[in-house]
Amino acid sequence: MSIQPTKSMANPLVAQSLDQIIKIEESYKRIIAFEKAVESWKNKVVQCVWQATMDQRRIPYAILRMQDIMEQEMALANKQLLTVRQAALSQLFEKEHRQFQQELNQMGKSFYVERL
């Protein structure tokens, strides 16, 4: 009978120590998960700072590229405008030439055209 009382006394202690060990393991798992979350957060912060720095470095180059593109577009637009104005001026001269020829024909006169 002496064995039984010691067994009944040992079981509550073992149960308590097992419960404590389980609680400690769960606490440790939570701590590890929290540390992983903090480490992940730190990595994200570093990535965000790095990205912001890279963006700040890219902005002046992007502005220069945009200015270069705008200058190229303005040059092309000026060329196109010059071509359109030359065509309009040419049409105007042809129209005035025909009109002047008609007026001369009505008066019985004409242009002298040199043949080569």
C-alpha distances in whole Angstrom, upper triangle without the diagonal:
4,5,5,7,9,10,11,13,15,16,18,20,20,22,24,25,26,28,30,30,32,34,35,36,38,40,41,42,44,45,47,48,50,51,53,54,56,57,58,60,61,63,65,66,67,69,71,72,73,75,76,78,79,81,82,84,85,87,90,90,90,93,95,95,95,98,100,99,101,104,104,104,107,109,109,110,113,114,113,115,118,118,118,121,123,123,124,127,128,128,130,133,133,134,136,138,138,139,142,143,144,146,148,149,150,152,153,152,149,147,148,146,146,146,145
4,6,6,7,9,10,11,13,15,17,18,19,21,22,23,24,27,28,29,31,32,33,35,37,38,39,41,43,44,45,47,48,49,51,53,54,55,57,58,60,61,63,64,66,67,69,70,71,73,75,76,77,79,81,82,83,85,88,89,88,91,93,93,94,97,98,98,100,102,103,103,106,108,107,108,111,112,112,114,117,117,117,120,122,122,123,126,127,127,129,132,132,133,135,137,138,139,141,142,143,145,147,148,149,151,152,151,148,146,147,145,145,145,144
4,6,5,6,9,10,10,12,15,16,16,18,20,21,22,24,26,26,28,30,31,32,34,35,36,38,40,41,42,44,46,47,48,50,51,52,54,56,57,58,60,62,63,64,66,68,69,70,72,73,75,76,78,79,81,82,85,86,86,88,90,90,91,94,95,95,97,99,100,100,103,105,104,105,108,109,109,111,114,114,114,117,119,119,120,123,124,124,126,129,129,130,132,134,135,136,138,139,140,142,144,145,146,148,149,148,145,143,144,142,142,142,140
4,5,5,6,8,10,11,13,15,15,17,19,20,21,23,24,25,27,29,30,31,33,34,35,37,39,40,41,43,45,46,47,49,50,52,53,55,56,58,59,61,62,64,65,67,68,69,71,73,74,75,77,79,80,82,85,85,85,87,90,89,90,93,94,94,96,98,99,99,102,104,103,104,107,108,108,110,113,113,113,116,118,118,119,121,123,123,125,127,128,128,131,133,133,134,137,138,138,140,143,143,144,147,148,146,144,142,143,140,141,141,139
4,5,5,6,9,10,12,13,14,16,17,19,20,22,23,24,26,28,29,30,32,33,35,36,38,39,41,42,44,45,47,48,50,51,53,54,55,57,59,60,61,63,64,66,67,69,70,72,73,75,76,78,79,81,84,84,84,87,89,89,89,93,94,93,95,98,98,98,101,103,103,104,107,108,108,109,112,113,113,115,118,118,118,121,123,123,124,127,128,128,130,132,133,134,136,138,138,140,142,143,144,146,148,146,144,142,143,140,141,141,140
4,5,5,6,9,11,11,12,14,16,16,18,20,21,22,24,26,27,28,30,31,32,34,36,37,38,40,41,43,44,46,47,48,50,52,53,55,56,58,59,61,62,64,65,66,68,69,71,72,74,75,77,79,82,82,82,84,87,86,87,90,91,91,93,96,96,96,99,101,101,102,105,106,106,107,110,111,111,113,116,116,117,119,121,121,123,125,126,126,129,131,131,132,135,136,137,138,141,141,142,145,146,144,142,140,141,138,139,139,137
4,5,5,6,9,10,10,12,14,15,16,18,20,20,22,24,25,26,28,30,31,32,34,35,36,38,40,41,42,44,46,47,48,50,51,53,54,56,57,59,60,62,63,65,66,68,69,71,72,74,75,77,80,80,80,83,85,84,85,88,89,89,91,94,94,94,97,99,99,100,103,104,103,105,108,108,109,111,113,113,114,117,118,118,120,123,123,124,126,128,129,130,132,134,134,136,138,139,140,142,144,142,139,137,138,136,137,136,135
4,6,5,7,9,10,11,13,15,16,17,19,20,21,23,25,26,27,29,30,32,33,35,36,38,39,41,42,44,45,47,48,50,51,53,54,56,57,59,60,62,63,64,66,67,69,70,72,74,75,76,79,80,80,82,85,84,85,88,89,89,90,93,94,94,96,98,98,99,102,103,103,105,107,108,108,110,113,113,114,116,118,118,119,122,123,123,125,128,128,129,131,133,133,135,137,138,139,142,143,141,139,137,138,136,136,136,135
4,6,6,7,9,10,11,13,15,16,17,19,21,22,23,25,26,28,29,31,32,33,35,37,38,39,41,43,44,45,47,48,50,51,53,54,56,57,59,60,62,63,65,66,68,69,71,72,73,75,78,79,78,81,83,83,84,87,88,88,90,92,93,93,95,98,98,98,101,103,102,104,107,107,107,110,112,112,113,116,117,117,119,122,122,123,125,127,128,129,131,132,133,135,137,138,139,141,142,141,138,136,138,135,136,135,134
4,6,5,6,8,10,10,12,14,15,16,18,20,21,22,24,25,26,28,30,31,32,34,36,37,38,40,41,43,44,46,47,49,50,52,53,55,56,58,59,61,62,64,65,66,68,70,71,73,76,76,76,79,81,81,81,84,86,85,87,90,90,90,93,95,95,96,99,100,100,102,104,105,105,107,110,110,111,113,115,115,117,119,120,120,123,125,125,126,129,130,131,132,135,136,137,139,140,139,136,134,135,133,133,133,132
4,5,5,6,8,10,10,12,14,15,16,18,19,21,22,24,25,26,28,30,31,32,34,35,37,38,40,41,43,44,46,47,49,50,52,53,55,56,58,59,61,62,64,65,67,68,69,71,74,75,74,77,79,79,80,83,84,83,85,88,88,88,91,93,93,94,97,98,98,99,102,103,103,105,107,108,108,111,113,113,114,117,118,118,120,122,123,124,126,128,128,130,132,133,134,136,138,136,134,131,133,130,131,131,130
4,5,5,6,8,10,10,12,14,15,16,18,20,21,22,24,25,27,28,30,31,32,34,36,37,38,40,41,43,44,46,47,49,50,52,53,55,56,58,59,61,62,63,65,67,68,70,73,73,73,75,78,78,78,81,83,82,84,87,87,87,90,92,92,92,95,97,97,98,101,102,102,104,106,106,107,110,111,111,113,116,117,117,119,121,122,123,125,127,127,129,131,132,133,135,137,135,132,130,132,129,130,130,129
4,5,5,6,8,10,10,12,14,15,16,18,20,21,22,24,25,26,28,30,31,32,34,36,37,38,40,41,43,44,46,47,49,50,52,53,55,56,58,59,61,62,64,65,66,68,71,72,72,74,76,76,77,80,81,81,83,86,86,86,89,91,91,92,94,96,96,97,100,101,101,103,105,106,106,109,111,111,112,115,116,116,118,121,121,122,124,126,127,128,130,131,132,135,136,134,132,130,131,129,129,129,128
4,5,5,6,8,10,10,12,14,15,16,18,19,20,22,24,25,26,28,30,31,32,34,35,37,38,40,41,43,44,46,47,49,50,52,53,55,56,58,59,61,62,64,65,67,70,70,70,73,75,75,75,78,80,79,81,84,84,84,87,89,89,90,93,94,94,96,98,99,99,101,104,104,105,107,109,109,111,113,114,114,117,119,119,120,123,124,125,127,129,130,131,133,134,133,130,128,129,127,127,127,126
4,5,5,6,9,10,10,12,14,15,16,18,20,21,22,24,25,27,28,30,31,33,34,36,37,39,40,42,43,45,46,48,49,51,52,53,55,57,58,59,61,63,64,65,68,69,69,71,73,73,74,77,78,78,79,82,83,83,85,87,87,88,91,92,92,94,97,97,97,100,102,102,103,105,107,107,109,111,112,112,115,117,117,118,121,122,123,124,127,127,128,131,132,131,128,126,127,125,125,125,124
4,5,5,6,9,10,10,12,14,15,16,18,20,21,22,24,25,27,28,30,31,32,34,36,37,38,40,42,43,44,46,47,49,50,52,53,55,56,58,59,61,62,64,67,67,67,70,72,72,72,75,77,77,78,81,82,82,84,86,86,87,90,91,91,93,95,96,96,98,101,101,102,104,106,106,108,110,111,112,114,116,116,117,120,121,122,123,126,127,128,130,131,130,127,125,126,124,125,124,123
4,5,5,6,9,10,10,12,14,15,16,18,20,20,22,24,25,26,28,30,31,32,34,35,37,38,40,41,43,44,46,47,49,50,52,53,55,56,58,59,61,62,65,66,66,68,70,70,71,74,75,75,77,80,80,80,83,85,85,86,89,90,90,92,94,95,95,97,100,100,101,103,105,105,107,109,110,111,113,115,116,116,119,120,121,123,125,126,127,129,130,129,126,124,125,123,123,123,122
4,5,5,6,9,10,10,12,14,15,16,18,20,21,22,24,25,27,28,30,31,33,34,36,37,39,40,42,43,45,46,47,49,50,52,53,55,57,58,59,61,64,64,64,67,69,69,69,73,74,73,75,78,78,78,81,83,83,84,87,88,88,90,92,93,93,95,98,98,99,101,103,103,105,107,108,109,111,113,113,114,117,118,119,121,123,124,125,127,128,127,124,122,123,121,121,121,120
4,5,5,6,8,10,10,12,14,15,16,18,20,21,22,24,26,27,28,30,31,33,34,36,37,39,40,42,43,45,46,47,49,51,52,53,55,57,58,59,62,63,63,65,68,67,68,71,72,72,74,76,77,77,79,82,82,82,85,87,86,88,91,91,91,94,96,96,97,100,101,101,103,106,106,107,109,111,112,112,115,116,117,119,121,122,123,125,126,125,122,120,121,119,120,120,119
4,5,5,6,8,10,10,12,14,15,16,18,20,21,22,24,25,26,28,30,31,32,34,36,37,38,40,41,43,44,46,47,49,50,52,53,55,56,58,61,62,61,64,66,66,67,70,71,71,72,75,76,76,78,81,81,81,84,86,85,87,90,91,91,93,95,96,96,99,100,101,102,105,106,106,108,110,111,112,114,116,117,118,120,121,122,125,126,124,122,119,121,119,119,119,118
4,5,5,6,9,10,10,12,14,15,16,18,20,21,22,24,25,26,28,30,31,33,34,36,37,39,40,42,43,44,46,47,49,50,52,53,55,56,59,60,60,62,65,64,65,68,69,69,71,74,74,74,77,79,79,80,83,84,84,86,88,89,89,92,94,94,95,98,99,99,101,104,104,105,107,109,110,111,113,115,115,117,119,120,121,123,125,123,120,118,119,117,117,117,116
4,5,5,6,8,10,10,12,14,15,16,18,20,21,22,24,25,27,28,30,31,33,34,36,37,39,40,42,43,45,46,48,49,51,52,53,55,58,59,58,61,63,63,63,67,68,67,69,72,72,72,75,77,77,78,81,82,82,84,86,87,87,89,92,92,93,95,97,97,99,101,102,102,105,107,107,108,111,112,113,114,117,118,119,121,122,121,118,116,117,115,115,115,114
4,5,5,6,8,10,10,12,14,15,16,18,20,21,22,24,25,27,28,30,31,33,34,36,37,39,40,42,43,45,46,47,49,51,52,53,57,57,57,59,62,61,62,65,66,66,68,71,71,71,74,76,76,77,79,81,81,82,85,86,86,88,90,91,91,94,96,96,97,100,101,101,103,106,106,107,109,111,112,113,115,116,117,120,121,119,117,115,116,114,114,114,113
4,5,5,6,9,10,10,12,14,15,16,18,20,21,22,24,25,26,28,30,31,33,34,36,37,39,40,41,43,45,46,47,49,50,52,55,56,56,58,60,60,61,64,65,65,67,69,70,70,73,75,75,76,79,80,80,82,84,85,85,87,90,90,91,93,95,95,97,99,100,101,103,105,106,107,109,111,111,113,115,116,117,119,121,119,116,114,115,113,114,113,112
4,5,5,6,9,10,10,12,14,15,16,18,20,21,22,24,25,27,28,30,31,33,34,36,37,39,40,42,43,44,46,48,49,51,54,54,54,57,59,58,59,62,63,63,65,68,68,68,71,73,73,74,77,78,78,80,82,83,83,86,88,88,89,92,93,93,95,98,98,99,101,103,104,105,107,109,109,111,113,114,115,117,119,117,114,112,113,111,111,111,110
4,5,5,6,9,10,10,12,14,15,16,18,20,21,22,24,26,27,28,30,31,33,34,36,37,39,40,42,43,45,46,47,49,52,53,52,55,57,57,58,61,62,61,63,66,66,67,69,71,71,72,75,76,76,78,80,81,81,83,86,86,87,89,91,91,93,95,96,97,99,101,102,102,105,106,107,109,111,112,113,115,116,115,112,110,111,109,110,109,108
4,5,5,6,9,10,10,12,14,15,16,18,20,21,22,24,25,27,28,30,31,33,34,36,37,39,40,42,43,45,46,48,51,51,51,53,56,56,56,59,61,61,62,65,66,66,68,70,71,71,74,75,75,77,80,80,81,83,85,85,86,89,90,91,92,95,96,96,98,100,101,102,104,106,107,108,110,111,112,115,116,114,112,109,111,109,109,109,108
4,5,5,6,9,10,10,12,14,15,16,18,20,21,22,24,25,27,28,30,31,33,34,36,37,39,40,42,43,45,46,49,50,50,52,55,54,55,58,59,59,61,64,64,65,67,69,69,70,73,74,74,76,79,79,80,82,84,85,85,88,89,90,91,94,95,95,98,100,100,101,104,105,106,108,110,111,112,114,115,113,111,108,110,107,108,108,106
4,5,5,6,8,10,10,12,14,15,16,18,20,21,22,24,26,27,28,30,31,33,34,36,37,39,40,42,43,45,48,48,48,51,53,52,53,56,57,57,59,62,62,62,65,67,67,68,71,72,72,74,76,77,77,80,82,82,83,85,87,87,89,91,92,93,95,97,98,99,101,103,103,105,107,108,109,111,113,111,108,106,107,105,105,105,104
4,5,5,6,8,10,10,12,14,15,16,18,20,21,22,24,25,27,28,30,31,33,34,36,37,39,40,41,43,46,47,46,49,51,51,52,55,56,56,57,60,61,61,63,65,66,66,69,71,70,72,75,75,76,78,80,80,81,84,85,86,87,90,91,91,93,95,96,97,99,101,102,103,105,106,107,110,111,109,107,104,106,104,104,104,103
4,5,5,6,9,10,10,12,14,15,16,18,20,21,22,24,25,27,28,30,31,33,34,36,37,39,40,42,45,46,45,48,50,50,51,54,55,55,57,59,60,60,63,65,65,66,69,70,70,72,74,75,75,78,80,80,81,84,85,86,87,90,91,91,93,95,96,97,99,101,102,103,105,106,108,110,111,109,106,104,105,103,104,104,103
4,5,5,6,9,10,10,12,14,15,16,18,20,21,22,24,26,27,28,30,31,33,34,36,37,39,40,43,44,44,46,49,48,49,52,53,53,55,58,58,59,61,63,63,64,67,68,68,70,73,73,74,76,78,79,80,82,84,84,86,88,89,90,92,94,95,96,98,99,100,102,104,105,106,108,109,108,105,102,104,101,102,102,100
4,5,5,6,9,10,10,12,14,15,16,18,20,21,22,24,26,27,28,30,31,33,34,36,37,39,42,42,42,45,47,46,47,50,51,51,53,56,56,56,59,61,61,62,65,66,66,68,70,71,71,74,76,76,77,79,81,81,83,85,86,87,89,91,92,93,95,97,97,99,101,102,103,105,107,105,102,100,101,99,100,99,98
4,5,5,6,9,10,10,12,14,15,16,18,20,21,22,24,25,27,28,30,31,33,35,36,37,40,41,41,43,46,45,46,49,50,50,52,55,55,56,58,60,60,61,64,65,65,67,69,70,71,73,75,75,76,79,80,81,82,85,86,86,88,90,91,92,94,96,97,98,100,102,103,105,106,104,102,99,101,98,99,99,98
4,5,5,6,8,10,10,12,14,15,16,18,20,21,22,24,26,27,28,30,31,33,34,36,39,40,40,42,44,44,45,48,49,49,51,54,54,55,57,59,60,60,63,65,65,66,69,70,70,72,74,75,76,78,80,81,82,84,86,86,88,90,91,92,94,96,97,98,100,101,103,105,106,104,101,99,100,98,98,98,97
4,5,5,6,8,10,10,12,14,15,16,18,20,21,22,24,26,27,28,30,31,33,34,37,38,38,40,42,42,43,46,47,47,49,52,52,53,55,57,57,58,61,62,62,64,67,67,68,70,72,73,74,76,77,78,80,82,83,84,86,88,89,90,92,93,94,96,98,99,100,102,103,102,99,96,98,95,96,96,94
4,5,5,6,9,10,10,12,14,15,16,18,20,21,22,24,25,27,28,30,31,33,36,36,36,38,41,41,41,44,46,45,47,50,50,51,53,55,55,56,59,60,60,62,65,65,66,68,70,71,71,74,75,76,77,80,81,82,84,86,86,87,90,91,92,94,96,97,98,100,101,100,97,94,96,94,94,94,93
4,5,5,6,9,10,10,12,14,15,16,18,20,21,22,24,25,27,29,30,31,34,35,35,37,40,40,41,43,45,45,47,49,50,50,53,55,55,56,59,60,60,62,64,65,66,68,70,71,71,74,75,76,77,80,81,82,84,86,87,87,89,91,92,94,96,97,98,100,101,100,97,94,96,94,94,94,93
4,5,5,6,9,10,11,12,14,15,16,18,20,21,22,24,26,27,28,30,33,34,34,36,38,38,40,42,43,44,45,48,49,49,52,53,54,55,57,59,59,61,63,64,65,67,69,70,71,73,74,75,77,79,80,81,83,85,86,87,89,90,91,93,95,96,97,99,101,99,96,93,94,92,92,92,91
4,5,5,6,9,10,11,12,14,15,16,18,20,21,22,24,26,27,28,32,32,32,34,37,36,37,40,41,41,43,46,46,47,49,51,51,52,55,56,56,58,61,61,62,64,66,67,68,70,72,72,74,76,77,78,80,82,83,84,86,87,88,90,92,93,94,96,98,96,93,91,92,89,90,90,89
4,5,5,6,9,10,10,12,14,15,16,18,20,21,22,24,25,27,30,31,30,33,35,35,36,39,40,40,42,44,45,45,48,50,50,51,54,55,55,57,59,60,61,63,65,66,66,69,70,71,72,75,76,77,79,81,82,83,85,86,87,89,91,92,93,95,96,95,92,89,91,89,89,89,88
4,5,5,6,9,10,11,12,14,15,16,18,20,21,23,24,26,29,29,30,32,34,34,35,38,39,40,41,44,45,45,47,49,50,51,53,55,55,57,59,60,61,63,65,66,67,69,71,71,73,75,76,77,79,81,82,83,85,86,88,89,91,92,93,95,97,95,92,89,91,88,89,89,88
4,5,5,6,9,10,10,12,14,15,16,18,20,21,22,24,27,28,28,30,32,32,33,36,37,37,39,42,42,43,45,47,48,49,51,53,53,55,57,58,59,61,63,64,65,67,68,69,71,73,74,75,77,79,80,81,83,84,86,87,89,90,91,93,95,93,90,87,88,86,86,86,85
4,5,5,6,9,10,10,12,14,15,16,18,20,21,22,25,26,26,28,30,30,31,34,35,35,37,40,40,41,43,45,45,46,49,50,51,52,55,56,56,58,60,61,62,64,66,67,68,70,72,72,74,76,77,78,80,82,83,84,86,87,89,91,92,90,87,85,86,84,84,84,83
4,5,5,6,8,10,10,12,14,15,16,18,20,21,24,25,25,27,29,30,31,33,35,35,37,39,40,41,43,45,45,46,49,50,51,52,54,56,56,58,60,61,62,64,66,67,68,70,72,72,74,76,77,78,80,82,83,84,86,87,89,90,92,90,87,85,86,84,84,85,83
4,5,5,6,8,10,11,12,14,15,17,18,20,23,23,24,26,28,29,30,32,33,34,36,38,39,40,42,44,44,46,48,49,50,51,54,55,56,57,59,60,61,63,65,66,67,70,71,72,74,75,77,78,79,81,83,84,86,87,88,90,91,89,86,84,85,83,83,83,82
4,5,5,6,8,10,10,12,14,15,16,18,21,21,21,24,26,26,27,30,31,31,33,36,36,37,39,41,42,43,45,47,47,49,51,52,53,55,57,58,59,61,62,63,65,67,68,69,71,73,74,75,77,78,80,81,83,84,86,87,89,87,84,81,82,80,80,80,79
4,5,5,6,9,10,10,12,14,15,16,20,20,20,22,25,25,26,28,30,30,32,34,35,36,38,40,40,41,44,45,46,47,49,51,51,53,55,56,57,59,61,62,63,65,66,67,69,71,72,73,75,77,78,79,81,82,84,85,87,85,82,80,81,79,79,80,78
4,5,5,6,9,10,11,12,14,15,18,19,20,22,24,24,25,28,29,30,31,34,35,36,37,39,40,41,43,45,46,47,49,51,52,53,55,56,57,59,61,62,63,65,67,68,69,71,73,73,75,77,78,79,81,83,84,86,87,85,82,80,81,79,79,80,79
4,5,5,6,9,10,11,12,14,17,17,18,20,22,23,24,26,28,28,30,32,33,34,36,38,39,40,42,44,44,46,48,49,50,52,54,55,56,58,60,61,62,64,65,66,68,70,71,72,74,76,77,78,80,82,83,85,86,84,81,78,79,77,77,78,76
4,5,5,6,9,10,10,12,15,16,16,18,20,20,21,24,25,26,27,30,31,31,33,35,36,37,39,41,41,43,45,46,47,49,51,52,53,55,57,58,59,61,63,63,65,67,68,69,71,73,74,75,77,79,80,82,83,81,78,75,77,74,75,75,74
4,5,5,6,9,10,11,14,15,15,17,19,20,20,23,25,25,26,29,30,31,32,35,36,36,38,40,41,42,44,46,46,48,50,51,52,54,56,57,58,60,62,63,64,66,68,68,70,72,73,74,76,78,79,81,82,80,77,75,76,74,74,75,74
4,5,5,6,9,10,12,14,14,16,18,19,20,22,24,25,26,28,30,31,32,34,35,36,38,40,41,42,44,46,47,48,50,52,53,54,56,57,58,60,62,63,64,66,68,69,70,72,74,75,76,78,80,81,82,80,77,75,76,74,74,74,73
4,5,5,6,9,11,11,12,15,16,17,18,20,21,22,24,26,27,28,30,32,33,34,36,38,39,40,42,43,44,46,48,49,50,52,54,55,56,58,60,61,62,64,66,67,68,70,71,73,74,76,77,79,80,78,75,72,73,71,71,72,70
4,5,5,6,9,10,10,12,14,15,16,18,20,20,22,24,25,26,28,30,31,32,34,35,36,37,40,41,42,43,46,47,48,49,51,52,54,56,57,58,60,61,63,64,66,67,69,70,72,73,75,76,78,75,73,70,71,69,70,70,69
4,5,5,8,10,10,11,14,15,16,18,19,21,22,24,25,26,28,30,31,32,34,36,37,38,40,41,42,44,46,47,48,49,51,53,54,56,57,58,60,62,63,64,65,68,69,70,72,73,75,76,78,75,73,70,71,69,70,70,69
4,6,7,8,9,11,12,13,15,17,18,19,21,23,24,25,27,28,30,31,33,34,36,37,39,40,42,43,45,46,47,49,51,52,53,55,57,58,59,61,63,64,65,67,68,70,71,73,74,76,77,75,72,69,70,68,68,69,67
4,6,5,6,9,10,10,12,14,15,16,18,20,21,22,24,26,27,28,30,32,33,34,36,37,38,40,42,43,44,46,48,49,50,52,54,55,56,58,60,61,62,64,66,67,68,70,71,73,74,72,69,66,67,65,65,66,65
4,5,5,6,9,10,10,12,14,15,16,18,20,21,22,24,26,26,28,30,31,32,34,36,37,38,40,42,43,44,46,47,48,50,52,53,54,56,58,59,60,62,64,65,66,68,69,71,72,70,67,65,66,64,64,65,64
4,5,5,6,9,10,11,12,14,15,16,18,20,21,23,24,25,27,29,30,31,33,35,36,37,39,40,41,43,45,46,47,49,51,52,53,55,57,58,59,61,62,63,65,67,68,69,71,68,66,63,64,62,62,63,62
4,5,5,6,9,10,10,12,14,15,16,18,20,21,23,24,26,27,28,30,31,33,34,36,37,39,40,42,43,45,46,48,49,51,52,54,55,57,58,60,61,62,64,66,67,68,70,67,64,62,62,60,61,61,60
4,5,5,6,9,10,10,12,14,15,16,18,20,21,22,24,26,27,28,30,31,32,34,36,37,38,40,42,43,44,46,48,49,50,52,54,55,56,58,59,61,62,64,65,67,68,66,63,60,61,59,60,60,59
4,5,5,6,9,10,10,12,14,15,16,18,20,21,22,24,25,26,28,30,31,32,34,36,37,38,40,42,42,44,46,47,48,50,52,53,54,56,58,59,60,62,63,65,66,64,61,59,60,58,58,59,58
4,5,5,6,9,10,10,12,14,15,16,18,20,21,23,24,25,27,29,30,31,33,35,36,37,39,41,41,43,45,46,47,49,51,52,53,55,57,58,59,61,63,64,65,63,60,57,58,56,56,57,56
4,5,5,6,9,10,11,12,14,15,17,18,20,21,22,24,26,27,28,30,32,33,34,36,37,39,40,42,43,45,46,48,49,51,52,54,55,57,58,60,61,63,64,61,59,56,57,55,55,55,54
4,5,5,6,9,10,10,12,14,15,16,18,20,21,22,24,26,26,28,30,31,32,34,36,37,38,40,42,43,44,46,48,49,50,52,53,55,56,58,59,61,62,60,57,54,56,54,54,55,54
4,5,5,6,9,10,10,12,14,15,16,18,20,21,22,24,25,26,28,30,31,32,34,36,37,38,40,41,43,44,46,47,48,50,52,53,54,56,58,59,60,58,55,53,54,52,52,53,52
4,5,5,6,9,10,11,12,14,15,17,18,20,21,23,24,26,27,29,30,31,33,35,36,37,39,41,42,43,45,46,47,49,51,52,53,55,57,58,59,57,54,51,52,50,50,51,50
4,5,5,6,9,10,11,12,14,15,16,18,20,21,22,24,26,27,28,30,31,33,34,36,37,39,40,42,43,45,46,48,49,51,52,54,55,57,58,56,53,50,51,49,49,50,49
4,5,5,6,9,10,10,12,14,15,16,18,20,21,22,24,25,26,28,30,31,32,34,36,37,38,40,42,43,44,46,47,48,50,52,53,55,56,54,51,48,50,48,48,49,48
4,5,5,6,9,10,10,12,14,15,16,18,20,21,22,24,25,26,28,30,31,33,34,36,37,38,40,42,43,44,46,47,49,50,52,53,55,52,49,47,48,46,46,47,46
4,5,5,6,9,10,11,12,14,15,17,18,20,21,23,24,26,27,29,30,32,33,35,36,37,39,41,42,43,45,46,48,49,51,52,53,51,48,45,46,44,44,45,44
4,5,5,6,8,10,10,12,14,15,16,18,20,21,22,24,25,27,28,30,31,33,34,36,37,39,40,42,43,45,46,48,49,51,52,50,47,44,45,43,44,45,44
4,5,5,6,9,10,10,12,14,15,16,18,20,21,22,24,25,26,28,30,31,32,34,36,37,38,40,42,43,44,46,47,49,50,48,45,42,44,42,43,43,43
4,5,5,6,9,10,11,12,14,15,16,18,20,21,22,24,26,27,29,30,31,33,35,36,37,39,41,42,43,45,46,48,49,46,43,41,42,40,40,41,40
4,5,5,6,9,10,11,12,14,15,17,18,20,21,23,24,26,27,29,30,31,33,35,36,37,39,41,42,43,45,47,48,45,42,40,41,38,39,40,39
4,5,5,6,8,10,10,12,14,15,16,18,20,21,22,24,26,27,28,30,32,33,34,36,37,39,40,42,43,45,46,44,41,39,40,38,39,40,39
4,5,5,6,9,10,10,12,14,15,16,18,20,21,22,24,25,26,28,30,31,32,34,36,37,38,40,42,43,44,42,39,36,38,36,37,38,37
4,5,5,6,9,10,11,12,14,15,16,18,20,21,23,24,26,27,29,30,31,33,35,36,37,39,41,42,43,40,37,35,36,34,34,35,34
4,5,5,6,9,10,11,12,14,15,17,18,20,21,23,24,26,27,29,30,31,33,35,36,37,39,41,42,39,37,34,35,33,34,35,35
4,5,5,6,8,10,10,12,14,15,16,18,20,21,22,24,26,27,28,30,32,33,34,36,37,39,40,38,35,33,34,33,34,35,35
4,5,5,6,9,10,10,12,14,15,16,18,20,21,22,24,25,26,28,30,31,32,34,36,37,38,36,33,30,32,30,31,32,32
4,6,5,6,9,10,10,12,14,15,17,18,20,21,23,24,26,27,29,30,31,33,35,36,37,35,32,29,30,28,29,30,30
4,5,5,6,9,10,11,12,14,15,16,18,20,21,22,24,26,27,29,30,31,33,35,36,34,31,29,31,29,30,31,31
4,5,5,6,8,10,10,12,14,15,16,18,20,21,22,24,26,27,28,30,31,33,34,32,29,27,29,28,29,30,31
4,5,5,6,9,10,10,12,14,15,16,18,20,21,22,24,26,27,28,30,31,32,30,27,25,26,24,26,27,27
4,5,5,6,9,10,11,12,14,15,17,18,20,21,23,24,26,27,29,30,31,29,26,24,26,24,25,26,27
4,5,5,6,9,10,10,12,14,15,16,18,20,21,22,24,26,27,29,30,28,26,24,26,25,26,28,29
4,5,5,6,9,10,10,12,14,15,16,18,20,21,22,24,26,27,28,26,23,21,23,22,24,26,27
4,5,5,6,9,10,10,12,14,15,16,18,20,21,22,24,26,27,24,21,19,21,19,21,22,23
4,5,5,6,9,10,11,12,14,15,17,18,20,21,23,24,25,24,21,19,21,20,22,24,25
4,5,5,6,8,10,10,12,14,15,16,18,20,21,23,24,22,20,18,21,20,23,25,26
4,5,5,6,9,10,10,12,14,15,16,18,20,21,22,20,17,15,18,17,19,21,23
4,5,5,6,9,10,10,12,14,15,16,18,20,21,19,16,14,17,15,18,20,21
4,5,5,6,9,10,11,12,14,15,17,19,20,18,16,15,18,18,21,22,25
4,5,5,6,8,10,10,12,14,15,17,18,16,15,14,17,17,20,22,24
4,5,5,6,9,10,10,12,14,15,16,14,12,10,13,13,16,18,21
4,5,5,6,9,10,10,12,14,15,14,11,11,14,14,18,19,22
4,5,5,6,9,10,11,13,14,13,12,12,16,17,20,22,25
4,5,5,6,9,10,11,12,11,9,9,13,14,18,20,23
4,5,5,6,9,10,10,9,7,7,11,12,16,18,21
4,5,5,6,9,10,9,9,11,14,15,19,21,24
4,5,5,6,9,9,9,11,15,17,20,23,26
4,5,5,6,5,6,8,12,14,18,20,23
4,5,5,5,6,9,12,14,18,20,24
4,5,7,9,13,16,18,22,24,27
4,6,9,12,15,18,21,24,27
4,7,11,13,16,19,21,25
4,7,10,13,16,18,22
4,7,9,13,15,19
4,6,10,12,16
4,6,10,13
4,6,10
4,6
4
